Amino acid sequence: MAIHAGDWWLGTRCRFTDIDLFFDSERGSHGDKMRRERAARTFCSRCHVQ
């Protein structure tokens, strides 16, 4: 898949993902926030657009 400079987001895994995975509110404990961050990093690590 050839991705042009302005179209990079077309190939992302997160394009149709709930944004709360990346930008959740300040609710929850520190542990909850750490788990969400770990889940987001894992999700992004599987994307070929990095």
N, C-alpha and C positions, 0 to 999 in steps of 0.2 A: 504494500500500500504506500503510494507516494503521498506525502503530506507537504503541502506548500506552507510557507511561513505564516500566512494569515489564516490558514485552515487547520492549525494544529489541534484545536479542540474537537474537530470532527472525529478524530481517532481515539479520544480518551475513553476510559472505562467509566469515568464519573459523569459523563454527559447527561445520563438519565437517572442518576443516583440522587437519593434524598440528601439535600445539603446538610441536614442535621448530623450526618456522619462526620462532616468536617467542621461545621460551625454550629455547635450546640450551645444552648443557653448556659448560664452559670449554675444551673441546678445540679444537684448531686454532690456526692462526696469527692474528695481528692482521688480516691481509688476509682470511682466511676469515670472521672475525667481522664485518668491515665488509661483505662480500658478503651475509651472512645478514641483517644489519640493512637493507641497501639493498633486498633482496628482500622483506622484511617490510613496509617502508615503501611499496614499490610495490604490494604486495598490498592493503594497507589504503587506499591512496589511491583505489582503484577501488571501494571500498565506499560505499554511500549512507548508512550509519550512521556519522556522524563527529561 
